[in-house]
Amino acid sequence: MFKRVQSNIFSYFFSVVIITFLVLVVIINTIITKTENKAVEERLHDVGLALKDFIQREFEDKEKAALTLSKTITDKDLQPLYTTMRKLEGKEFDPKELQKNFDRIYSEYGKKNKGKFNGKQLGQLLVQNNFDKNGLPFMLWLNNKKNSNEIAYRTFYSLQKQLKQFSEIMLSEEVMIVNMEKGRIIASSVNQAEIGQSAFDSLLSERDIREKLLMVNEGKRKYYWIDVSKSKINNDHTRCYLATKVGDQKKYVMLYAFNTNHWTFNNSVEEHSTDIFLTGKDGLMRTNSSLFRKNSSAVLLRMSQEGYNLDDLEEAKKRNSVIGFQKVDDVILKNIQKFEDKIVEAKSVNGIHVLAHTTQLKRAGLDWYMVVEWSRDVAFAEWETLRVFINSAIAIIAIFFLLGILYGGKKLTKPVLAFKEALKDVIDNPKLFLSNSHKYRNVTSDMLQQLEIICSEVSKLYEHNDQLKNQLKMANIHSEKMNATIENQTVDSKKLHIEKEQFSKGYLEYKNLYSQYITSINNVLKTTIFDDNFYQLNSYGGFIIQENKSEISGDFIWVHERESRAFVILADTGKYDHQAALIRVVLSDLLTEVIKVKKVSSPERILEFVHKSLYDLIIKGEEIFDKELCLSVCVWDRQKQMIEYAGANQSLFITRDEKYDEFEGENYGVGGIGNEAQLKFITHYIPLNRVKSCYLYLFTDGIIQQVNPSDQEFTKNRLKELIIDVQIENIEAQHEYINKTLIEWRENKPVNDDQTLIGFKVV
């Protein structure tokens, strides 16, 4: 059957139509796939940005309200409480009175000890719960109604009512006031068990909490968020805190405690997304997922199957919260740590496959991320329906089209087959062919006319073929004569061919050897030519940020330690590729001679020596040094506790105890055609006596001249503000934040010039 169909001309057309429709289906489905992926990603991205704006406004509203409320309480309002707390600090107290207050205020303690405990048990209780015994007399005094006529007593309960109003306005769990002298809590809106206790030791578990509160208290920050912490005073419940300053005497800080377990963001986009929650850079949850709020048992069961600690799961079940415990999928965590704003496929915290979008929510003290997880089935449901509809429509059209082809082909088959038989007769015997013999065999009159024309042409071809055979015979005779002549030339031709092959072989060997030499030279010139001792420098940590315009950088770093001095030198040759590499070799040799061999320590003398040496090379005709070099020489004398700096068309940024200074070098470089033979440089002396923290920053002009997509330069002022902003961070965090900022500024723009930034801590 198949062979019969293939013999018909319409069977070929039939096959072409089927293949065409199959290709059409593939193309349309490919377009749908690309379109649906892009549409779903844009939709999820828009949802994420809208939610980010909403959540940021929520944070901003809380910060503004907290600052406004904190200003309503003055130092004068708090002075009676502070005075009474100092007077009662460390006094003896009656254990029975403490028991009575614990039963009334904090019933959990009474339950643990069955309403009875002796002095030894009391001591164990205080140790287990991190209670400071010196602060307990103040709490007991406030809970004794005999003191109701005292100003401090009335002030406390009046202030407590005010703090409760603050808590209702801020939608917080609690509002408390902390005295910064020893970190003691002197007032709270709800929990009197905290009164007299230290916020640094008992309330908050986050590291460096004292320094963070001091920044707010001293006015360095208007407010500061404290990441989720556990508090033994609050039965290990997790809380997030917002700190603001109270009064003008730098004595008090107000803490607003928020239970992030109550924060939800799903209501506005519930029909689109699976879940919305906040997480830290460590991947641990900062708010609960929506599924956990709906069915916590199912989530905890799945977490136990994934290998979470059973004791921790039991604690999470008791607290009805997985905040600070449950971790997001590794794919999402990797996206967070790389600062990538893109949609990824991952496993959700609820155990299903989702599309996830992460967005950074950075506030003072918080480095959180918002994660929007969208069910993949829900996201592509509408597009799958569209795909089925389009494919069904194409299939129906194809069926009707093929039926039409079969019907029309059946009617045209008979005359086509008859015409095919007539053509066969023409080919077999064109001289004896008679067109009228096929007149009554389903062949049309038009076809008969064409047959006659074809028969005439075929007869002519036969005649022409006979002529070609005769010409071919004559050509063979001539060819035989030519072969005899060619045989005589074959020997000479072989010799020439052998010589050609030998020459080609030698040429290839020479070419390969030459290519190896060129490759070796390029590899040598691409080698990083600066002293790698920077990271072995005996300092308190440092970093280097480098971006090259070409394969070989024109920026140059040279580091050396000699006795109590450390030399750090940064140069900008102004050249690229091979010229840059050659200049760096010469410059490295000059620095080695003046510092290591001649033992010169003064930055200004080092610059003068380098300039004089380069000037002599220019006089000798070395035109590669035609452009002046920008150079910074920084000498750290540990014995004298002194920084010595001199610069040629470069500057030094330095911060001492978070105080910023800039020391500018001369406005001319070293070397270069047009400069004088003798140039003078000035050394700046920067003492480090009594300095607790000091950071140094050297940079080339490629950093501040880099443009963004709007063709705006980064500028020295922006770099200055960036360095001031990161002073509260350690050197590793500074490196990460500065590098991220420079990358975000440049975006997709190419590097204008070689860029180098060195930062290191000396105190």
Secondary structure, DSSP 4 states (H G I P E B T S, - for coil): -HHHHHTSHHHHHHHHHHHHHHHHHHHHHHHHHHHHHHHHHHHHHHHHHHHHHHHHHHHHHHHHHHHHHHTTS-HHHHHHHHHHHHHHTT----HHHHHHHHHHH-HHHHHHTTT---HHHHHHHHHHTT--GGGHHHHHHHT-GGGTTSHHHHHHHHHHHHHHHHHHHHT-SEEEEEETTTTEEEEESS-GGGTTSBIIIII--STTHHHHHHHHHTTS-SEEEEEEEEETTTTTEEEEEEEEEESSSS-EEEEEEE-GGG----GGGTTT-SEEEEEETTSBBSS--HHHHH-HHHHHHHHHHTT--HHHHHHHHHHT--TTT-B--HHHHHHHHTT---EEEEE-TTSSEEEEEEEEEEETTEEEEEEEEEEHHHHHHHHHHHHHHHHHHHHHHHHHHHHHHHHHHHHHHHHHHHHHHHHHHHHH-GGG--GGGGTTTT--HHHHHHHHHHHHHHHHHHHHHHHHHHHHHHHHHHHHHHHHHHHHHHHHHHHHHHHHHHHHHHHHHHHHHHHHHHHHHHHHHHS--S-GGGGGSSSS-EEEEEE-SSSS-SEEEEEEEETTEEEEEEEE-S--HHHHHHHHHHHHHHHIIIIIIS----HHHHHHHHHHHHHHHHHTT-GGG-SPBEEEEEEEETTTTEEEEEEES-EEEEEETTEEEEEE-BSS-BS-TTS-S------EEEE-TT-S-EEEEEE-HHHHT-B-TT--B--HHHHHHHHHHGGGS-HHHHHHHHHHHHHHHHTTPPPSS-EEEEEEE--
